[in-house]
Amino acid sequence: MSDLITFLHRRSALMVGWLVLLFLLLVWVSGSLARQVAYDRLQESGEAQLKRYTNSLESTLSRYEFIPELLATNPLLKNFLQDKRDELVSQRLNRYLQKMNEISSTSDIYLLDSQGTTVAASNWNLPTTFIGNNYSFRPYFTQAMEGRGGRYYALGIASGQRGYYFSYPITDAEDIIGVVVIKISLRDVEAQWSSERLPDEPDLVVADPDGIVFISTRSQWLYHSLQPLGAVDWQRIRQERRYGDQPMGTLNARPGDMPDSLRDSSAQITTINQNNRTSIFLVNSLEMSRAGWQVYLFSPTQPVRNQVLTTVIISAAIYIIVVLLLLFLVERVRNVSRLRHAHDLLESRVVSRTADLSETNRRLLDEVEERQRTEQMLRQTQDELIQAAKLAVMGQMSAGINHELNQPLAAIRSYAENASKFLQRGREVNARANLEEIVQLTGHMGKIVAQFKVFSRKSSGTRVSVSVNASLNAAINIIAPQMRQQNVECTIDGEQLDLYVLGDMVRLEQVLINLLSNALHAMENGKVKRLNVMLGCEEGRVTIEVHDSGEGIEEALLERIFEPFFTTKGVTQGLGLGLSISHRIIESMRGTMVAENHPLGGAVFRIELQQSQMQEGIQIA
């Protein structure tokens, strides 16, 4: 047995080892492939962007390249260089250069003599005019004096603005007597590149033949050399005053480890260390041979690392899910096998106990049916008990009803006899008045009987929206004869509130009549007979309080006040079921009813019910 356990442990350990090894291999392969694909896409995207930006820059330069040669053919420039003392010709030439500058949208146009001194300029009327400045040290002057068109990029000495210069010689026979120069600003190109570039997109850099950045979408790189330069190179650049007094530095760009997929491409991995911060880029480059510039696109490699990390995480997650799924399936097969065996075993036991369970089930069904019949009988008994309680209340109020009906009946008889005598005497007007009185009295008796008819009918048992004000008014109308007999003063607080609750209209009336009747009984022997009903609503709950001016309830009896057959009345005055039934009715409407003594004397019964919004189908008493 121990050998079997040892074998199983070794087998499990070997399986775990193979799974871990396979996981590491998958992570390495997926990471390598993702890195290679990401670099390939980044390199292809960089080449396409670089070509687009380079073509845009070359197109911009080509629009201005012909202008110096065209200006050199104008006799006005040649004539002025031959005789610079003529002021009228000088003013005419300056205005001509100003007009050409406006038409061609160049930054400046100016004319140099053979010594490199500016003799005419488009900005002749500005404080920063070039007239009188000597630019013989600029390469574009020396190139033109050699008889060819010149190109040069530098910061303007007078303006301090970056610009690209085109120059062309002006000849007289075989002699070069001057040079015409135009300057264009590349700030618009740089601004356009920066506006088109999103925050996470590559940075574009244009460097001069010495590798110094003079156009860049990243302003921190301007006037920095990509590679460290020697002292001789820095001295030459300062002598040319190419970048004026701008502070210069180096980006210390160093080649990084190249992926295998990029070894045959022009792109390379470059590390830049600036301000103690190291950044890694995939760099695509393209040469602008005519301008002598090199255009670079620096693509951050962070997206590549993010993509590799994402691919590795997804691959690992898929691998783990697959392994877990396989383990789940294997375990499921084992469980199915074990369950099948257990099922066969249980089935044999179930067969032996089926008869007992069937008999037990039959007895349980019989008990359930018997309980259902008992519950149905209990509900019927409860309904009958509630109806009996209503009839008992009506019986208790029979004396008041008898009084309310006897008076109108006696009056009707008297009016009828008088009407008969009036008719015998021919006094039809008096007889008609007596008959109208009889009609009013019979209407009054009809209302009394109708109220008791509504009260005596059975409830539907359905919870609907019920008007509290209507139910209370109906209850008070029924109990009104007893109030008048006992001279009870009845007040209602909150009657102006239009309150509705979820409940049963008939049963709510029964509860209110029971509480009002008990209040009248409690004040039967009192000197002050005052009955106060208070209506209120708070946080979706409607409260109804019935406060009498009786002697109150003994503290020892408060806990038993809602018990069946508990009463403080005489044996002939009730069975003690009224409050118990009322309490159960309120609970069936998902409300509460409590009893307590009022600090000013007398008892208070408080009912709380769920508030309802007024809607169609409302039960109204």
C-alpha positions in Angstrom: 0.0 0.0 0.0 2.8 2.4 0.9 4.6 1.6 -2.4 1.4 2.5 -4.3 1.1 5.9 -2.5 4.8 6.6 -3.2 4.2 5.8 -6.9 1.2 8.1 -7.1 3.1 10.9 -5.4 6.0 10.6 -7.8 3.6 10.5 -10.8 1.9 13.7 -9.6 5.2 15.4 -9.0 6.4 14.4 -12.5 3.2 15.7 -14.1 3.5 19.1 -12.2 7.1 19.4 -13.4 6.1 18.8 -17.0 3.3 21.3 -16.8 5.6 24.0 -15.3 8.2 23.3 -18.0 5.6 23.6 -20.7 4.3 26.8 -19.2 7.8 28.4 -19.2 8.4 27.3 -22.8 5.0 28.8 -23.9 5.8 32.1 -22.1 9.2 32.4 -23.8 7.9 31.5 -27.3 4.9 33.8 -27.1 7.0 36.6 -25.7 9.6 36.2 -28.5 7.1 36.1 -31.3 5.2 39.0 -29.9 8.4 41.1 -29.6 9.4 40.2 -33.2 5.9 41.1 -34.6 5.7 44.3 -32.6 9.1 45.5 -33.7 8.3 44.6 -37.4 5.1 46.6 -37.2 6.8 49.5 -35.4 9.6 49.6 -38.0 7.1 49.5 -41.0 4.9 52.2 -39.5 8.0 54.3 -38.8 9.3 54.0 -42.4 5.9 55.1 -43.8 5.7 58.1 -41.4 9.3 59.1 -42.1 8.7 59.1 -45.9 5.6 61.1 -45.5 7.3 63.8 -43.3 10.4 63.8 -45.5 8.4 64.3 -48.7 6.5 67.1 -47.0 9.8 68.8 -46.0 11.4 68.4 -49.4 8.2 69.7 -51.0 8.4 72.8 -48.8 12.0 73.5 -49.7 11.5 72.9 -53.4 8.9 75.6 -53.5 11.5 78.3 -52.6 14.7 76.9 -54.3 14.2 78.6 -57.6 13.4 82.1 -56.2 17.1 83.3 -55.7 18.0 82.3 -59.3 14.9 84.0 -60.6 15.8 87.2 -58.7 19.4 87.1 -59.9 18.1 87.6 -63.5 16.5 90.9 -62.6 18.7 93.8 -64.1 17.7 96.0 -61.2 19.9 94.0 -58.8 22.8 93.9 -61.2 22.6 97.7 -61.9 22.5 98.6 -58.3 25.5 96.4 -57.5 27.4 98.3 -60.2 26.5 101.7 -58.8 25.3 101.6 -55.1 25.4 105.4 -54.7 22.0 106.0 -56.5 19.5 106.5 -53.6 16.5 106.3 -55.9 17.6 102.9 -57.3 18.3 101.8 -53.7 14.7 102.7 -52.5 13.2 101.1 -55.6 15.2 97.9 -55.0 14.3 97.7 -51.3 10.6 98.1 -52.1 11.0 95.5 -54.8 12.6 93.0 -52.4 9.8 93.8 -49.8 7.1 93.1 -52.4 8.7 89.8 -53.6 9.1 88.8 -49.9 5.3 89.3 -49.4 4.4 87.5 -52.6 6.6 84.4 -52.1 5.8 84.2 -48.3 9.5 84.0 -47.4 10.9 85.2 -44.1 13.5 87.7 -45.7 15.1 88.5 -49.0 18.4 90.5 -49.1 21.3 91.4 -51.4 25.0 91.0 -50.6 27.8 92.6 -52.4 31.0 90.8 -53.3 32.4 91.5 -49.8 29.4 89.9 -48.0 27.8 93.2 -46.9 24.1 93.6 -47.1 23.2 96.5 -49.5 19.5 95.9 -49.9 16.8 93.9 -47.9 13.1 93.3 -47.7 13.2 94.5 -44.1 14.9 97.8 -44.9 12.3 99.7 -42.9 12.5 97.6 -39.7 14.8 98.2 -36.7 16.2 94.7 -37.3 17.1 95.4 -40.9 20.0 93.4 -42.4 21.4 96.4 -44.4 25.0 97.0 -43.3 25.5 93.6 -41.8 28.3 91.4 -43.2 27.6 87.7 -43.7 30.8 86.7 -45.5 31.3 84.0 -42.8 28.1 82.2 -43.8 28.7 79.1 -46.0 25.8 80.1 -48.3 27.8 83.3 -49.2 31.0 81.3 -49.9 29.1 78.7 -51.9 27.5 81.4 -54.1 30.8 83.2 -54.6 32.1 79.9 -56.0 29.5 80.3 -58.7 26.8 77.8 -57.5 23.6 78.0 -55.6 24.0 77.8 -51.9 22.0 76.2 -49.1 22.4 76.6 -45.4 20.5 76.3 -42.1 21.2 78.6 -39.2 19.8 81.0 -36.6 19.5 84.5 -37.9 22.1 86.8 -36.3 19.8 89.8 -36.3 16.4 88.1 -35.7 17.5 85.1 -33.7 15.0 83.0 -35.6 15.7 79.6 -37.1 15.7 79.6 -40.9 16.9 77.9 -44.1 18.8 80.0 -46.6 19.0 79.7 -50.4 21.5 81.9 -52.3 22.5 82.5 -55.9 25.4 84.5 -57.5 24.8 87.7 -59.5 27.4 87.9 -62.3 28.6 90.6 -64.6 30.2 88.8 -67.6 32.6 86.4 -65.9 32.8 88.2 -62.5 30.5 87.6 -59.5 29.5 90.9 -58.2 27.0 90.0 -55.5 24.8 87.3 -54.0 21.0 87.3 -53.6 19.7 85.4 -50.5 16.3 84.3 -49.3 15.5 83.0 -45.9 12.5 80.7 -45.1 11.2 79.8 -41.7 10.7 76.2 -40.9 8.7 76.9 -37.7 5.4 76.3 -39.7 6.6 72.9 -40.7 7.6 72.0 -37.2 4.3 73.3 -35.8 2.4 71.3 -38.4 4.3 68.1 -37.4 3.7 68.8 -33.7 0.0 69.4 -34.2 -0.5 66.2 -36.3 1.4 64.1 -33.7 -0.5 62.5 -30.9 1.2 62.3 -27.4 2.2 58.7 -27.7 3.3 58.9 -31.4 7.0 58.9 -32.5 9.1 62.0 -32.4 10.5 63.5 -35.6 14.0 65.0 -35.7 16.0 66.7 -38.5 19.7 67.0 -38.0 22.4 69.0 -39.9 25.5 67.3 -41.4 27.2 67.5 -38.0 24.3 65.6 -36.3 22.9 68.6 -34.5 19.1 68.7 -34.1 17.6 71.9 -35.4 14.0 70.7 -36.0 12.2 68.4 -33.5 8.8 67.7 -32.2 10.4 67.3 -28.8 11.6 70.8 -27.9 14.1 69.5 -25.3 16.3 68.0 -28.1 16.7 71.2 -30.0 20.4 72.3 -30.5 21.7 69.0 -29.2 24.0 66.7 -31.1 23.0 63.1 -31.4 26.6 61.9 -30.9 29.3 63.6 -29.0 31.4 66.0 -31.2 35.0 66.9 -31.0 36.5 70.2 -29.9 37.4 71.1 -33.6 33.8 70.5 -34.7 32.4 72.7 -31.9 34.9 75.5 -32.8 33.9 75.4 -36.5 30.2 75.5 -35.6 30.7 78.5 -33.3 32.8 80.3 -36.0 30.0 79.8 -38.5 27.6 81.2 -35.8 25.2 78.7 -37.1 23.1 78.6 -33.9 24.0 82.0 -32.4 24.3 82.0 -28.7 21.9 79.1 -28.1 23.1 76.7 -25.3 24.0 73.4 -26.9 24.5 69.9 -25.6 24.5 66.2 -26.7 21.8 63.5 -26.4 24.4 60.7 -26.0 22.6 58.4 -28.4 24.0 54.9 -28.2 23.0 51.8 -30.2 21.1 49.1 -28.3 20.4 45.4 -28.7 18.9 44.8 -32.1 16.1 42.1 -32.5 16.9 39.4 -35.0 14.1 40.6 -37.3 15.6 44.1 -37.6 19.3 43.2 -38.3 18.8 43.5 -42.1 16.8 46.8 -41.9 17.9 50.4 -41.7 16.2 50.8 -38.4 18.1 50.5 -35.1 17.5 50.5 -31.4 18.9 53.6 -29.8 19.3 54.6 -26.2 19.2 58.3 -25.3 20.4 59.5 -21.9 19.3 63.1 -21.1 19.0 64.7 -17.7 19.8 61.4 -16.0 16.8 59.8 -17.7 17.3 56.9 -20.2 14.8 56.3 -23.0 14.9 53.5 -25.6 13.7 54.1 -29.2 13.4 52.3 -32.5 15.0 54.8 -34.9 14.3 55.0 -38.6 16.4 57.4 -40.7 16.3 58.9 -44.2 18.8 61.2 -45.8 17.9 64.4 -47.6 21.0 64.5 -49.9 20.4 67.9 -51.5 19.9 69.7 -48.2 22.6 67.6 -46.5 20.2 66.7 -43.7 19.4 63.5 -42.0 15.7 62.9 -40.9 15.1 60.6 -37.9 11.9 59.1 -36.5 12.3 58.1 -32.9 9.5 55.5 -32.0 9.3 54.7 -28.2 9.7 51.0 -27.5 7.4 51.1 -24.5 4.4 50.0 -26.7 6.4 47.0 -27.8 7.1 46.0 -24.2 3.4 46.6 -23.3 2.3 44.4 -26.2 4.8 41.7 -25.3 3.6 41.8 -21.7 0.0 41.6 -22.8 0.7 38.7 -25.1 2.5 36.8 -22.4 -0.3 37.4 -19.9 -2.9 36.3 -22.4 -0.9 33.2 -23.3 -0.4 32.3 -19.7 -4.0 32.9 -18.9 -5.1 30.7 -21.9 -2.6 28.0 -20.8 -3.8 28.0 -17.2 -7.5 27.9 -18.4 -6.8 25.0 -20.7 -4.8 23.1 -18.0 -7.6 23.7 -15.5 -10.2 22.7 -18.0 -8.3 19.4 -18.7 -7.9 18.8 -15.0 -11.6 19.5 -14.5 -12.5 17.1 -17.3 -10.2 14.4 -15.9 -11.6 14.9 -12.4 -15.1 14.9 -13.8 -14.5 11.6 -15.6 -13.3 10.1 -12.3 -16.2 11.6 -10.4 -18.7 10.2 -13.0 -17.1 6.8 -12.6 -17.3 7.0 -8.8 -20.9 8.4 -9.0 -21.9 5.5 -11.3 -20.6 3.0 -8.8 -22.3 4.8 -5.9 -25.5 5.1 -7.9 -25.6 1.4 -8.5 -25.1 0.8 -4.9 -27.7 3.3 -3.8 -30.2 2.0 -6.4 -30.1 -1.5 -4.8 -30.8 0.1 -1.4 -33.5 2.4 -2.8 -35.4 -0.5 -4.3 -35.6 -2.2 -0.9 -37.0 1.0 0.7 -39.3 2.1 -2.1 -42.3 0.5 -0.5 -41.8 2.1 2.9 -41.2 5.5 1.3 -44.3 5.2 -0.9 -46.4 4.4 2.1 -44.8 7.3 4.1 -45.4 9.6 1.1 -49.1 8.5 1.0 -49.6 9.3 4.6 -47.8 12.6 4.2 -50.2 13.5 1.4 -53.2 12.6 3.5 -51.8 14.7 6.3 -51.3 17.7 3.9 -54.8 17.4 2.6 -56.2 17.2 6.1 -54.1 20.2 7.1 -55.3 22.2 4.1 -58.9 21.3 5.0 -58.3 22.4 8.6 -56.7 25.7 7.4 -59.7 26.3 5.1 -62.1 25.7 8.0 -60.0 27.9 10.2 -60.2 30.8 7.7 -63.9 30.3 7.4 -64.3 30.3 11.2 -62.2 33.4 11.4 -64.4 35.2 8.8 -67.5 34.0 10.6 -66.1 35.2 13.9 -65.3 38.6 12.4 -68.8 38.8 11.0 -70.3 37.7 14.3 -68.3 40.4 16.0 -69.8 43.0 13.7 -73.3 41.7 14.4 -72.5 41.8 18.1 -71.5 45.4 17.8 -74.7 46.1 15.9 -76.6 44.4 18.7 -74.9 46.6 21.3 -75.9 49.6 19.4 -79.5 48.5 18.9 -80.8 50.7 21.7 -79.3 53.8 20.0 -80.6 52.6 16.6 -84.1 52.1 18.1 -84.0 55.6 19.5 -82.9 57.0 16.2 -85.6 55.2 14.3 -88.5 55.7 16.9 -88.3 59.5 16.8 -88.7 59.7 13.0 -91.5 57.1 13.0 -93.5 59.0 15.7 -93.0 62.2 13.8 -94.1 60.5 10.5 -97.3 59.2 12.2 -98.0 62.7 13.6 -97.4 64.4 10.3 -99.6 61.8 8.5 -102.5 62.3 10.9 -102.2 66.1 10.5 -102.0 65.8 6.8 -105.3 63.7 6.7 -107.1 66.4 8.8 -105.7 69.2 6.6 -107.0 67.4 3.5 -110.5 67.0 5.1 -110.5 70.7 5.8 -109.2 71.5 2.3 -105.9 72.9 3.5 -103.8 71.3 0.8 -100.8 73.6 1.3 -100.4 72.5 5.0 -101.0 68.9 3.9 -98.2 69.1 1.2 -95.8 70.6 3.8 -96.5 67.7 6.2 -95.9 65.2 3.3 -92.6 66.8 2.5 -91.5 66.5 6.1 -92.5 62.8 6.0 -90.3 62.4 2.8 -87.3 64.0 4.6 -87.7 61.8 7.7 -87.9 58.6 5.6 -84.7 59.7 3.8 -83.0 60.2 7.1 -84.1 56.7 8.3 -82.9 55.2 4.9 -79.4 56.7 5.5 -79.3 55.1 9.0 -80.3 51.7 7.7 -77.9 52.0 4.7 -74.9 52.6 7.0 -75.6 49.5 8.9 -76.2 47.6 5.7 -72.7 48.6 4.4 -71.1 47.7 7.8 -72.8 44.3 8.0 -71.6 43.0 4.6 -68.7 40.6 4.4 -65.2 41.6 3.4 -63.5 40.6 0.1 -60.2 40.0 1.9 -58.2 41.8 -0.9 -55.7 44.6 0.0 -56.5 47.7 -2.0 -56.1 51.5 -1.6 -58.6 52.6 1.0 -59.5 56.2 2.1 -58.9 56.6 5.8 -61.0 59.7 6.0 -64.0 58.0 4.4 -63.7 54.9 6.6 -63.5 57.1 9.7 -66.5 59.1 8.7 -68.5 56.0 8.0 -67.6 54.6 11.5 -68.5 57.8 13.2 -71.8 58.0 11.4 -72.7 54.5 12.7 -71.6 55.2 16.2 -73.2 58.7 16.2 -76.5 57.7 17.9 -74.6 56.4 21.0 -72.4 59.6 21.0 -75.5 61.7 21.1 -77.1 59.6 23.9 -74.0 59.9 26.0 -73.4 63.6 25.1 -69.8 62.8 23.9 -67.8 65.6 22.3 -65.9 64.2 19.3 -63.0 66.0 17.6 -60.8 64.9 14.6 -57.2 66.2 14.2 -55.6 65.9 10.7 -59.0 65.6 9.0 -57.7 67.9 6.2 -55.1 65.2 5.3 -56.3 63.1 2.4 -54.8 59.8 3.5 -55.0 56.4 1.8 -53.7 53.0 3.1 -53.4 49.5 1.7 -56.0 47.4 3.4 -59.7 46.3 3.4 -62.4 49.0 3.7 -65.0 46.8 5.5 -62.5 45.5 8.0 -60.9 48.9 8.6 -64.4 50.3 9.4 -65.0 47.4 11.8 -61.8 48.1 13.7 -62.6 51.8 13.9 -66.2 51.1 15.1 -64.8 48.7 17.7 -62.3 51.2 19.0 -64.9 54.0 19.1 -67.4 51.8 20.9 -64.8 50.8 23.5 -64.0 54.4 24.0 -67.7 55.3 24.6 -68.0 52.4 27.1 -64.8 53.6 28.9 -66.4 57.1 29.3 -69.8 55.9 30.2 -69.6 56.9 33.9 -67.3 59.9 33.4 -68.1 63.5 34.0 -66.1 64.7 31.0 -66.8 62.8 27.8 -64.3 63.8 25.1 -63.3 61.6 22.2 -60.3 62.6 20.0 -59.2 61.0 16.8 -55.8 62.0 15.4 -54.7 61.3 11.8 -51.1 61.6 10.7 -48.5 60.3 8.2 -44.7 60.0 8.5 -42.2 58.1 6.3 -44.8 56.2 4.3 -46.8 55.1 7.4 -50.3 56.4 8.2 -51.2 56.6 12.0 -54.7 56.6 13.5 -55.0 57.4 17.2 -58.2 57.0 19.2 -58.0 58.8 22.6 -60.8 58.8 25.2 -61.2 60.7 28.4 -61.9 57.7 30.5 -60.0 56.2 33.4 -57.5 54.4 31.2 -56.2 50.8 31.4 -54.4 49.3 34.4 -50.7 48.9 33.7 -50.9 45.2 34.6 -53.6 44.6 32.0 -51.9 46.4 29.0 -50.0 43.3 28.0 -53.1 41.2 27.9 -55.4 43.7 26.3 -55.3 42.0 22.9 -55.7 38.4 24.2 -58.9 36.5 23.1 -61.7 36.4 25.7 -60.0 39.0 27.8 -62.3 41.9 28.8 -62.7 44.5 31.5 -66.5 44.7 30.9 -69.2 42.7 32.5 -70.2 39.2 31.4 -73.3 40.6 29.7 -71.4 43.3 27.9 -69.1 41.3 25.7 -66.9 38.1 25.2 -63.5 39.9 25.0 -63.0 39.2 21.3 -63.4 42.7 19.9 -59.9 43.9 20.5 -58.3 40.5 19.7 -60.2 40.4 16.3 -59.3 44.0 15.6 -55.6 43.3 16.4 -55.6 40.4 14.0 -57.3 42.4 11.3 -54.7 45.1 11.4 -51.9 42.5 11.3 -53.5 40.9 8.2 -53.3 44.4 6.6 -49.5 44.4 7.5 -50.0 47.0 10.1 -49.6 47.4 13.9 -51.9 48.3 16.7 -50.8 49.2 20.3 -52.6 50.4 23.4 -51.2 52.7 26.1 -52.3 55.3 28.6 -52.2 58.9 27.7 -50.1 61.3 30.0 -53.2 63.5 30.3 -55.5 60.6 31.2 -57.5 58.1 29.3 -56.5 55.3 26.9 -54.9 55.7 23.5 -55.1 53.0 20.7 -52.7 53.7 17.9 -52.9 52.0 14.4 -50.1 52.2 11.9 -50.7 51.1 8.2 -48.7 51.3 5.0 -49.6 54.5 3.0 -51.0 54.1 -0.5 -51.3 56.5 -3.4 -54.8 57.4 -4.5 -55.6 55.5 -7.7 -58.5 54.1 -9.7 -60.4 51.3 -8.0 -60.2 52.9 -4.5 -62.6 51.5 -2.0 -64.7 54.2 -0.4 -66.9 53.7 2.6 
